[in-house]
Amino acid sequence: MANAKTLEIKSQQVSEVTDKLKESSCTIVADYRGLNVAQVTELRKQLREAGVEFQVLKNTLARRATANAELSALDEYLTGPTAIAFSKDDIVTPAKILTDFAKKNDKLSVKAGVVEGKVVGYDQIKALADLPSRDGLLSMLLSVLQAPVRNFALAVKAVAEKDGGAQEA
């Protein structure tokens, strides 16, 4: 039987994972079976640079955390070796990094995730990965907002040039 210290440590781990599940805007569950140390290190590096925490967890510990976070629907995906990526700020980036990495390394498979408190399957994670990044979306929005101003400025310039040419004649 486990001693009190071990139970306390595990209880604390469950509490930490529960908090991460509740605070994350995007959580992705993946099976990393078959990746070598260099591949896992590269994946961790990419995720860390994007501000995403990547953790390998025991399934029983993860199931207790999902129960505490009221995300028990995620339990069906907690089989085999499980790694979970937690992102507090960005929804698209972790999905993009993990699915791109899975395309290059067939040993990694994205199982499912939690997006803003809702459990979603692989198809929804893939759809998120196909979206432009936050910076890309902001630049698209900026160009859409700038277009009318730019067109107005060009029209004013054309009128000014026309009027300037008419006054010279």
N, C-alpha and C positions, 0 to 999 in steps of 0.2 A: 504494500500500500504506500502511496506517495506521502512524503512527509509534509509538514505544514509550510516549510520554506518553499518547496517546489510548487505547492498549490498556490501560494501567494504570488510567486513569480508568474505562473500561468494565468492567474486571475488578472494580474497587472497587464500582461500581454493582450489578453482578450479585451480589456478595457481600452488599451491604446488603439487596437485595430477597430474597435467599435467607434471610437472617436473619429478615426480617419475615414471610416465609411460614412459617418454622418456629415463630416465637414467637406468631403470631396465633392466637387461638381462632376467629376468623371472618375470612375474606378473600372479597371479592366482586368479580367481574370484570364490568365494564359497558362498553357501547358508548355513547359520548357524542356521536357524530357528529350535527351539526345544532344542538347547543346553542350559544347565543350566550354571550358573555363574562359578561354579567350573570347568566344562569342557572347557569353553571358556578361563578361566585363565590358565589351563594346556596347551591348544593349544598355547596360546600367549607365554607362558614360553618356550615351545619347539622351536617355531619359533624365538623368541628373542635370545636364546642360539645359534641358527644357523646363526644369523645375518640377519634375515628376518623381515621386518616390516609388521605388520598385522593391518589393519584399517577397521572399519565399516564405510561405506559411504552411504549417501543418493543417490539414483539412478539418480536423476536429476543432482546433482553435479558431479557424476561420468560420466554421459553422456556428460556434457559440457567439462569435462577434456579429454574424449576420442576424442571428436570433435577437440579440440585444438591440441591433439597429433596425429591427423590423424589416429585414430584407431576406427573409427565408427563401424566397423564390430563387435566390442565387445558389442555394445549396445543391441543386441538381448539377451544377457545373463544377462543384468542388470535388473532383475525383482525380486520382493520379497526382503527379507532382504539380503543385499549384504555385504560381507566382502572381502577385497582384500589384498593379500600378495604380497609385493614388495621385490625382491632380486636383488641387484646390481651386485653381484659377481658370485653366483652359480645358475645354472639352475636346477640341479637335486634335491638338498636338499629340497627346498620348495615343490616341487611336491611330493617327497617321504614322507615328514612329513604330508602334508595334506591328501594324499591318505591313508597312514597308519592310521591316526587318523579317517578318514571316515570309514575305515573297522571296527574299534573298536566302533565307535559311529555313528550309522546309521542316526542320525539327521543331520550330516554335509554332504553336497554333493558338490563335486567339479564340477563347471559348465564348465569353459573354462579358457583360459589364453592368454598371449602374451609372446612368446619366441623369443627373439632377434628381436623384431619389427614386428613379424607376429602373427596374431590372430590364435589360435589353439583351437580345441575342446577337450572334455574330453579324448577321445582316445589317443591323442598325449600327454596329461599330464600324463595319466596312463603309457604310454610307457616310458616317461622320468623317472617316479617313479621306474620303473622296472630296470633302468640302475644302475650299481654300483655307489657309491659316487665318488667324485673327488679323494679322498684319495685312494679309492679302485682301481680306474682306474690307478692312478700313481703307486701303488704297483704292479699291473699287468704288466705295462710297464717296471718297474724296473726289475721284475723277467724275463721278455722276453729278456731284454738287458743283464742281468747277465748270462743267460744260456750258450751262446757260450764261454764266458770267463771262467766260471766254468768248462765246458767240456774240454777246452784247458788245464786248470791247472791240471785236473785229468789225462789227457793223458800224459802230461809232467811228472807228478809224477810217473805214471805207467812205462814210459820209463826209468826214472831215477832209479826206483827200480829194473827193469829188468837188466839194465846195471850194477848197483851196485852188484846185485846177480851174474852176469856173471864174474865180475872182481874178486870176492871172490873165485870162483871155479878154 
